């Protein structure tokens, strides 16, 4: 049993713009990201704590975000990048061999992960109550991303790929 997440419209628009910039306009997200995935997750934890949530809730959210981060690090190169982005990924692995990929990539890549996270939850061994809690936390996180979308998602974070890069990527 998966979870269907309700996506804020602004995040849907960010996903569409990201896809267009990369796949149609042949632009690459500038890496390392100024606001990387680890930074975004840490800011969300700070936000949750500022809301006066219970220690148990904060702990659960931290655990969920840790799992999300680890999952991101595991699947980015194989499932979240377009073919066009794979040479850039290889360059990042060579340039930053000892740094988790979540400290290099940014918000658009995290959104790509979150698109499928609801379906992925079906593969986790969670009780119905736990699944409902995780769903609530994920909706809260999506709302946080939407509220901060102007600082996290900007076409100015992309740059036109060089002709040499395009040749290598295609």
N, CA, C and O of each residue as an XYZ file, in Angstrom:
680
protein
N       0.847     -1.175      0.000
C       0.000      0.000      0.000
C       0.896      1.242      0.000
O       1.631      1.482      0.957
N       0.830      2.016     -1.064
C       1.611      3.234     -1.180
C       0.827      4.427     -0.650
O      -0.271      4.284     -0.113
N       1.412      5.596     -0.810
C       0.798      6.832     -0.373
C       0.755      7.770     -1.565
O       1.762      7.973     -2.243
N      -0.416      8.342     -1.817
C      -0.499      9.336     -2.878
C      -0.302     10.703     -2.250
O      -1.120     11.160     -1.452
N       0.788     11.345     -2.619
C       1.087     12.657     -2.071
C       0.419     13.733     -2.913
O       0.397     13.656     -4.142
N      -0.122     14.732     -2.239
C      -0.717     15.877     -2.931
C       0.378     16.929     -3.092
O       0.915     17.459     -2.120
N       0.681     17.207     -4.345
C       1.769     18.125     -4.657
C       1.277     19.554     -4.790
O       0.323     19.816     -5.523
N       1.915     20.484     -4.090
C       1.589     21.889     -4.302
C       1.861     22.265     -5.776
O       2.836     21.807     -6.372
N       1.003     23.083     -6.333
C       1.105     23.451     -7.744
C       2.463     24.063     -8.080
O       3.005     23.815     -9.157
N       3.009     24.850     -7.178
C       4.300     25.495     -7.446
C       5.407     24.455     -7.638
O       6.323     24.667     -8.433
N       5.329     23.338     -6.916
C       6.351     22.297     -7.069
C       6.171     21.542     -8.380
O       7.150     21.131     -9.004
N       4.929     21.360     -8.793
C       4.694     20.752    -10.106
C       5.320     21.611    -11.193
O       5.945     21.093    -12.119
N       5.152     22.921    -11.079
C       5.738     23.846    -12.057
C       7.266     23.777    -12.025
O       7.908     23.863    -13.072
N       7.847     23.624    -10.850
C       9.310     23.503    -10.729
C       9.814     22.247    -11.432
O      10.850     22.269    -12.095
N       9.070     21.153    -11.279
C       9.451     19.902    -11.946
C       9.389     20.041    -13.470
O      10.285     19.584    -14.181
N       8.336     20.669    -13.955
C       8.180     20.869    -15.398
C       9.307     21.751    -15.934
O       9.888     21.463    -16.980
N       9.609     22.828    -15.206
C      10.676     23.726    -15.649
C      12.028     23.013    -15.641
O      12.815     23.171    -16.575
N      12.299     22.237    -14.604
C      13.550     21.479    -14.525
C      13.675     20.546    -15.725
O      14.724     20.495    -16.367
N      12.617     19.815    -16.028
C      12.642     18.881    -17.153
C      12.907     19.627    -18.459
O      13.710     19.186    -19.282
N      12.228     20.755    -18.641
C      12.395     21.530    -19.869
C      13.823     22.072    -19.995
O      14.433     21.974    -21.060
N      14.343     22.632    -18.930
C      15.694     23.199    -18.968
C      16.731     22.137    -19.326
O      17.629     22.391    -20.129
N      16.610     20.964    -18.741
C      17.594     19.901    -18.969
C      17.386     19.216    -20.318
O      18.330     19.071    -21.095
N      16.172     18.802    -20.591
C      15.925     17.959    -21.760
C      15.697     18.714    -23.061
O      16.083     18.235    -24.128
N      15.080     19.878    -22.988
C      14.837     20.638    -24.212
C      15.891     21.713    -24.461
O      16.354     21.897    -25.586
N      16.260     22.418    -23.397
C      17.182     23.540    -23.556
C      18.645     23.155    -23.342
O      19.536     23.986    -23.520
N      18.897     21.909    -22.963
C      20.258     21.388    -22.766
C      21.064     22.234    -21.776
O      22.216     22.595    -22.018
N      20.408     22.531    -20.653
C      21.080     23.236    -19.576
C      21.320     22.257    -18.431
O      20.605     21.268    -18.274
N      22.338     22.558    -17.645
C      22.691     21.727    -16.496
C      22.561     22.536    -15.215
O      22.888     23.722    -15.175
N      22.083     21.879    -14.178
C      22.037     22.515    -12.868
C      23.477     22.710    -12.413
O      24.288     21.787    -12.497
N      23.796     23.902    -11.934
C      25.173     24.201    -11.532
C      25.501     23.483    -10.222
O      24.803     23.608     -9.216
N      26.581     22.736    -10.285
C      27.024     21.941     -9.145
C      28.440     22.335     -8.734
O      29.223     22.771     -9.577
N      28.777     22.192     -7.468
C      27.905     21.805     -6.363
C      26.848     22.880     -6.096
O      27.098     24.075     -6.254
N      25.688     22.432     -5.697
C      24.560     23.323     -5.431
C      24.848     24.211     -4.238
O      25.423     23.770     -3.243
N      24.448     25.457     -4.346
C      24.588     26.381     -3.228
C      23.750     25.901     -2.044
O      24.196     25.919     -0.897
N      22.521     25.470     -2.354
C      21.633     24.898     -1.335
C      21.445     23.434     -1.710
O      20.556     23.069     -2.479
N      22.320     22.608     -1.132
C      22.295     21.190     -1.477
C      21.227     20.440     -0.674
O      20.588     21.002      0.215
N      21.052     19.177     -1.005
C      20.024     18.354     -0.361
C      20.234     18.303      1.150
O      19.268     18.445      1.900
N      21.455     18.107      1.613
C      21.713     18.068      3.058
C      21.297     19.385      3.713
O      20.695     19.383      4.787
N      21.615     20.504      3.068
C      21.267     21.833      3.575
C      19.741     21.975      3.680
O      19.225     22.463      4.685
N      19.039     21.551      2.645
C      17.575     21.649      2.625
C      16.965     20.800      3.735
O      16.063     21.254      4.439
N      17.449     19.580      3.894
C      16.922     18.696      4.939
C      17.197     19.269      6.329
O      16.328     19.224      7.200
N      18.398     19.805      6.542
C      18.740     20.405      7.840
C      17.854     21.622      8.123
O      17.417     21.821      9.256
N      17.593     22.427      7.101
C      16.717     23.591      7.294
C      15.297     23.162      7.644
O      14.613     23.826      8.423
N      14.864     22.057      7.067
C      13.522     21.568      7.395
C      13.465     21.107      8.853
O      12.483     21.377      9.545
N      14.488     20.425      9.319
C      14.517     19.993     10.729
C      14.472     21.219     11.645
O      13.749     21.222     12.640
N      15.234     22.246     11.315
C      15.216     23.485     12.103
C      13.815     24.090     12.115
O      13.330     24.538     13.154
N      13.170     24.097     10.948
C      11.805     24.606     10.837
C      10.853     23.800     11.721
O      10.048     24.379     12.450
N      10.936     22.480     11.662
C      10.055     21.614     12.459
C      10.264     21.890     13.944
O       9.297     21.998     14.699
N      11.509     22.003     14.361
C      11.795     22.274     15.778
C      11.218     23.624     16.206
O      10.739     23.774     17.330
N      11.268     24.613     15.292
C      10.743     25.940     15.619
C       9.223     25.944     15.751
O       8.653     26.883     16.306
N       8.569     24.910     15.250
C       7.109     24.792     15.325
C       6.644     24.205     16.656
O       5.444     24.078     16.898
N       7.597     23.848     17.516
C       7.254     23.309     18.829
C       6.708     21.893     18.791
O       5.933     21.497     19.662
N       7.109     21.136     17.790
C       6.661     19.740     17.686
C       7.242     18.932     18.837
O       8.268     19.301     19.410
N       6.590     17.840     19.170
C       7.068     16.985     20.260
C       8.410     16.359     19.878
O       8.749     16.256     18.700
N       9.159     15.948     20.888
C      10.443     15.302     20.637
C      10.276     14.043     19.790
O      11.108     13.751     18.931
N       9.193     13.295     20.039
C       8.948     12.080     19.255
C       8.707     12.410     17.792
O       9.202     11.713     16.906
N       7.952     13.464     17.535
C       7.686     13.878     16.155
C       8.974     14.326     15.476
O       9.252     13.934     14.342
N       9.757     15.142     16.165
C      11.027     15.605     15.601
C      11.932     14.413     15.322
O      12.555     14.344     14.263
N      12.009     13.480     16.257
C      12.835     12.288     16.060
C      12.371     11.507     14.833
O      13.189     11.084     14.016
N      11.071     11.318     14.704
C      10.530     10.570     13.559
C      10.852     11.275     12.245
O      11.209     10.630     11.259
N      10.727     12.585     12.236
C      11.026     13.346     11.017
C      12.511     13.256     10.688
O      12.876     13.081      9.525
N      13.359     13.371     11.682
C      14.804     13.253     11.450
C      15.128     11.882     10.869
O      15.923     11.778      9.934
N      14.526     10.837     11.408
C      14.754      9.484     10.885
C      14.265      9.350      9.442
O      14.943      8.748      8.608
N      13.102      9.904      9.150
C      12.569      9.859      7.789
C      13.482     10.613      6.821
O      13.737     10.144      5.712
N      13.966     11.766      7.236
C      14.849     12.552      6.377
C      16.200     11.864      6.188
O      16.793     11.941      5.113
N      16.683     11.195      7.232
C      17.927     10.435      7.095
C      17.746      9.327      6.057
O      18.609      9.117      5.205
N      16.621      8.625      6.137
C      16.335      7.566      5.168
C      16.197      8.137      3.764
O      16.685      7.548      2.800
N      15.536      9.277      3.649
C      15.378      9.944      2.355
C      16.745     10.319      1.786
O      17.007     10.113      0.601
N      17.604     10.865      2.626
C      18.957     11.250      2.197
C      19.740     10.038      1.704
O      20.372     10.086      0.648
N      19.694      8.965      2.462
C      20.425      7.761      2.072
C      19.882      7.177      0.766
O      20.643      6.730     -0.092
N      18.582      7.187      0.634
C      17.956      6.699     -0.590
C      18.360      7.588     -1.770
O      18.658      7.084     -2.854
N      18.371      8.885     -1.565
C      18.808      9.835     -2.594
C      20.235      9.515     -3.029
O      20.520      9.421     -4.223
N      21.122      9.350     -2.063
C      22.529      9.059     -2.367
C      22.667      7.751     -3.148
O      23.551      7.612     -3.993
N      21.798      6.811     -2.859
C      21.878      5.499     -3.499
C      21.369      5.512     -4.936
O      21.966      4.869     -5.799
N      20.281      6.229     -5.213
C      19.652      6.091     -6.528
C      19.854      7.267     -7.478
O      19.456      7.179     -8.640
N      20.455      8.359     -7.028
C      20.573      9.527     -7.909
C      21.159      9.157     -9.264
O      20.555      9.449    -10.296
N      22.314      8.524     -9.277
C      23.015      8.241    -10.525
C      22.321      7.247    -11.434
O      22.535      7.268    -12.646
N      21.502      6.386    -10.878
C      20.879      5.347    -11.697
C      19.421      5.619    -12.052
O      18.926      5.103    -13.054
N      18.719      6.432    -11.237
C      17.289      6.590    -11.470
C      16.787      8.027    -11.571
O      15.688      8.248    -12.079
N      17.543      8.992    -11.113
C      17.017     10.354    -11.060
C      17.582     11.291    -12.122
O      17.056     12.385    -12.327
N      18.631     10.877    -12.787
C      19.263     11.747    -13.774
C      18.888     11.327    -15.186
O      18.702     10.145    -15.475
N      18.782     12.313    -16.049
C      18.577     12.013    -17.465
C      19.919     11.578    -18.059
O      20.977     11.805    -17.473
N      19.854     10.967    -19.200
C      21.085     10.557    -19.890
C      22.003     11.762    -20.104
O      23.225     11.649    -20.008
N      21.405     12.900    -20.391
C      22.158     14.130    -20.638
C      22.971     14.556    -19.410
O      24.031     15.164    -19.559
N      22.499     14.251    -18.226
C      23.171     14.679    -16.995
C      24.239     13.706    -16.492
O      25.000     14.037    -15.584
N      24.296     12.523    -17.071
C      25.205     11.498    -16.533
C      26.690     11.863    -16.634
O      27.435     11.547    -15.707
N      27.161     12.509    -17.703
C      28.576     12.922    -17.699
C      28.902     13.914    -16.577
O      29.983     13.863    -15.991
N      27.968     14.806    -16.286
C      28.171     15.750    -15.188
C      28.271     14.997    -13.859
O      29.097     15.332    -13.010
N      27.434     13.988    -13.687
C      27.465     13.153    -12.487
C      28.831     12.472    -12.353
O      29.416     12.453    -11.270
N      29.327     11.920    -13.447
C      30.645     11.270    -13.425
C      31.731     12.276    -13.039
O      32.652     11.949    -12.290
N      31.618     13.488    -13.552
C      32.586     14.543    -13.205
C      32.523     14.866    -11.709
O      33.557     15.072    -11.073
N      31.330     14.909    -11.158
C      31.165     15.222     -9.727
C      31.752     14.107     -8.854
O      32.373     14.378     -7.827
N      31.553     12.868     -9.267
C      32.119     11.751     -8.505
C      33.638     11.806     -8.494
O      34.271     11.496     -7.484
N      34.219     12.201     -9.621
C      35.681     12.330     -9.691
C      36.181     13.531     -8.900
O      37.210     13.451     -8.231
N      35.462     14.633     -8.974
C      35.892     15.865     -8.311
C      35.696     15.811     -6.797
O      36.455     16.429     -6.050
N      34.690     15.078     -6.346
C      34.347     15.029     -4.919
C      34.163     13.580     -4.464
O      33.061     13.195     -4.073
N      35.216     12.781     -4.510
C      35.055     11.343     -4.234
C      34.656     11.006     -2.796
O      34.082      9.944     -2.553
N      34.944     11.873     -1.861
C      34.675     11.562     -0.454
C      33.497     12.335      0.128
O      33.295     12.350      1.342
N      32.729     12.971     -0.736
C      31.597     13.769     -0.278
C      30.300     13.099     -0.712
O      30.160     12.721     -1.876
N      29.350     12.948      0.208
C      28.061     12.363     -0.190
C      27.417     13.202     -1.295
O      27.502     14.430     -1.285
N      26.790     12.543     -2.220
C      26.192     13.201     -3.371
C      25.106     14.184     -2.933
O      24.804     15.138     -3.650
N      24.521     13.950     -1.756
C      23.496     14.850     -1.217
C      24.080     16.195     -0.792
O      23.331     17.131     -0.516
N      25.395     16.301     -0.736
C      26.040     17.588     -0.446
C      26.483     18.275     -1.733
O      27.088     19.346     -1.687
N      26.189     17.673     -2.870
C      26.573     18.238     -4.169
C      25.340     18.659     -4.973
O      25.337     19.717     -5.603
N      24.306     17.838     -4.949
C      23.109     18.092     -5.752
C      22.074     18.871     -4.949
O      22.120     18.906     -3.720
N      21.127     19.505     -5.676
C      20.197     20.422     -5.040
C      18.732     20.057     -5.122
O      18.361     18.910     -5.371
N      17.916     21.065     -4.907
C      16.472     20.922     -4.777
C      15.783     20.245     -5.962
O      14.921     19.393     -5.744
N      16.128     20.590     -7.212
C      15.417     19.910     -8.310
C      15.614     18.393     -8.293
O      14.703     17.639     -8.632
N      16.784     17.964     -7.904
C      17.080     16.532     -7.856
C      16.328     15.861     -6.705
O      15.878     14.722     -6.822
N      16.203     16.584     -5.596
C      15.424     16.076     -4.470
C      13.952     15.938     -4.861
O      13.302     14.960     -4.492
N      13.430     16.903     -5.598
C      12.042     16.804     -6.058
C      11.832     15.577     -6.923
O      10.808     14.902     -6.816
N      12.796     15.288     -7.779
C      12.687     14.105     -8.639
C      12.541     12.841     -7.794
O      11.784     11.938     -8.148
N      13.260     12.781     -6.688
C      13.131     11.634     -5.782
C      11.736     11.586     -5.165
O      11.119     10.524     -5.083
N      11.256     12.728     -4.741
C       9.981     12.777     -4.027
C       8.795     12.432     -4.917
O       7.741     12.044     -4.414
N       8.949     12.566     -6.222
C       7.867     12.219     -7.142
C       7.431     10.775     -6.926
O       6.236     10.481     -6.954
N       8.368      9.886     -6.716
C       8.054      8.459     -6.607
C       8.051      7.926     -5.185
O       7.843      6.730     -4.976
N       8.277      8.781     -4.215
C       8.430      8.290     -2.844
C       7.138      7.670     -2.306
O       7.189      6.719     -1.526
N       5.990      8.195     -2.712
C       4.724      7.631     -2.245
C       4.568      6.173     -2.639
O       4.161      5.340     -1.829
N       4.894      5.870     -3.893
C       4.816      4.482     -4.362
C       5.871      3.620     -3.683
O       5.624      2.449     -3.397
N       7.041      4.189     -3.424
C       8.114      3.439     -2.782
C       7.755      3.033     -1.355
O       8.214      2.004     -0.860
N       6.938      3.842     -0.706
C       6.546      3.522      0.673
C       5.822      2.183      0.759
O       5.787      1.561      1.821
N       5.250      1.742     -0.343
C       4.562      0.446     -0.360
C       5.532     -0.699     -0.095
O       5.127     -1.771      0.355
N       6.805     -0.472     -0.373
C       7.821     -1.516     -0.195
C       8.456     -1.492      1.196
O       9.263     -2.360      1.527
N       8.097     -0.513      1.996
C       8.620     -0.429      3.350
C       7.706     -1.227      4.268
O       6.500     -1.302      4.033
N       8.260     -1.807      5.285
C       7.458     -2.578      6.245
C       6.916     -1.626      7.303
O       7.505     -1.456      8.370
N       5.783     -1.010      6.985
C       5.193     -0.039      7.899
C       3.764     -0.427      8.229
O       3.026     -0.917      7.375
N       3.388     -0.202      9.472
C       1.991     -0.390      9.856
C       1.157      0.723      9.224
O       1.701      1.722      8.754
N      -0.143      0.550      9.215
C      -1.022      1.578      8.648
C      -0.823      2.906      9.380
O      -0.784      3.959      8.745
N      -0.699      2.868     10.689
C      -0.500      4.084     11.488
C       0.818      4.763     11.115
O       0.868      5.982     10.953
N       1.878      3.975     10.980
C       3.178      4.533     10.604
C       3.122      5.128      9.207
O       3.689      6.192      8.958
N       2.443      4.451      8.300
C       2.294      4.940      6.931
C       1.553      6.275      6.912
O       1.906      7.174      6.149
N       0.540      6.402      7.743
C      -0.196      7.665      7.832
C       0.687      8.776      8.396
O       0.612      9.919      7.945
N       1.515      8.444      9.374
C       2.436      9.438      9.939
C       3.458      9.881      8.900
O       3.722     11.073      8.742
N       4.028      8.912      8.196
C       5.017      9.233      7.158
C       4.369     10.101      6.085
O       4.974     11.068      5.622
N       3.161      9.768      5.692
C       2.439     10.558      4.698
C       2.264     11.997      5.181
O       2.465     12.940      4.416
N       1.897     12.159      6.423
C       1.723     13.494      6.994
C       3.037     14.269      6.985
O       3.064     15.450      6.640
N       4.126     13.602      7.366
C       5.437     14.251      7.384
C       5.869     14.643      5.966
O       6.443     15.713      5.761
N       5.591     13.777      4.997
C       5.984     14.070      3.614
C       5.177     15.248      3.062
O       5.718     16.089      2.345
N       3.893     15.307      3.393
C       3.089     16.449      2.953
C       3.613     17.741      3.574
O       3.677     18.776      2.911
N       3.980     17.673      4.829
C       4.536     18.840      5.503
C       5.844     19.275      4.836
O       6.093     20.467      4.658
N       6.661     18.310      4.477
C       7.928     18.623      3.822
C       7.690     19.242      2.448
O       8.354     20.213      2.085
N       6.753     18.693      1.683
C       6.427     19.272      0.374
C       5.919     20.705      0.525
O       6.261     21.573     -0.279
N       5.117     20.953      1.535
C       4.636     22.318      1.777
C       5.786     23.253      2.141
O       5.810     24.410      1.722
N       6.736     22.747      2.923
C       7.931     23.533      3.261
C       8.706     23.889      1.987
O       9.124     25.033      1.810
N       8.894     22.912      1.111
C       9.591     23.175     -0.151
C       8.829     24.201     -0.989
O       9.431     25.084     -1.599
N       7.518     24.077     -1.014
C       6.702     25.026     -1.786
C       6.825     26.441     -1.221
O       6.950     27.406     -1.975
N       6.789     26.559      0.094
C       6.901     27.871      0.728
C       8.259     28.506      0.491
O       8.386     29.730      0.517
N       9.269     27.691      0.262
C      10.632     28.189      0.030
C      11.049     28.046     -1.428
O      12.236     28.122     -1.745
N      10.092     27.844     -2.304
C      10.401     27.537     -3.705
C      11.197     28.638     -4.405
O      12.049     28.339     -5.243
N      10.939     29.891     -4.082
C      11.657     30.960     -4.786
C      13.145     30.953     -4.471
O      13.954     31.341     -5.313
N      13.516     30.520     -3.280
C      14.946     30.468     -2.947
C      15.600     29.137     -3.332
O      16.824     29.051     -3.428
N      14.785     28.100     -3.553
C      15.332     26.777     -3.851
C      15.345     26.443     -5.339
O      16.214     25.708     -5.809
N      14.387     26.981     -6.072
C      14.229     26.619     -7.477
C      14.283     27.875     -8.339
O      13.384     28.714     -8.292
N      15.332     27.989     -9.112
C      15.462     29.144     -9.993
C      16.178     28.719    -11.267
O      17.163     27.982    -11.228
N      15.671     29.189    -12.381
C      16.319     28.854    -13.654
C      17.724     29.442    -13.727
O      18.535     29.006    -14.544
N      18.018     30.426    -12.882
C      19.374     30.998    -12.866
C      20.399     30.014    -12.303
O      21.603     30.244    -12.422
N      19.936     28.916    -11.687
C      20.848     27.884    -11.182
C      21.296     26.913    -12.270
O      22.067     25.991    -12.007
N      20.814     27.123    -13.483
C      21.169     26.269    -14.616
C      22.069     27.057    -15.554
O      22.004     28.285    -15.612
N      22.899     26.343    -16.281
C      23.742     26.987    -17.288
C      23.719     26.137    -18.557
O      23.546     24.919    -18.514
N      23.896     26.811    -19.670
C      23.908     26.125    -20.951
C      25.119     25.196    -21.004
O      26.236     25.602    -20.683
N      24.895     23.974    -21.404
C      25.997     23.017    -21.537
C      26.834     23.392    -22.763
O      26.310     23.860    -23.774
N      28.114     23.179    -22.649
C      29.014     23.482    -23.770
C      28.766     22.496    -24.917
O      28.238     21.405    -24.699
N      29.148     22.885    -26.141
C      29.021     21.940    -27.261
C      29.799     20.645    -27.016
O      29.352     19.567    -27.409
N      30.956     20.751    -26.370
C      31.754     19.561    -26.055
C      31.008     18.641    -25.105
O      30.999     17.421    -25.274
N      30.385     19.243    -24.109
C      29.617     18.451    -23.158
C      28.449     17.778    -23.874
O      28.212     16.585    -23.685
N      27.727     18.525    -24.687
C      26.572     17.971    -25.418
C      27.001     16.781    -26.277
O      26.302     15.770    -26.343
N      28.132     16.909    -26.920
C      28.643     15.818    -27.762
C      28.922     14.575    -26.902
O      28.582     13.452    -27.273
N      29.548     14.811    -25.747
C      29.878     13.710    -24.839
C      28.620     13.060    -24.265
O      28.564     11.842    -24.095
N      27.608     13.886    -23.965
C      26.386     13.387    -23.341
C      25.498     12.630    -24.316
O      24.757     11.732    -23.916
N      25.567     12.984    -25.577
C      24.668     12.382    -26.541
C      25.429     11.443    -27.420
O      24.848     10.824    -28.311
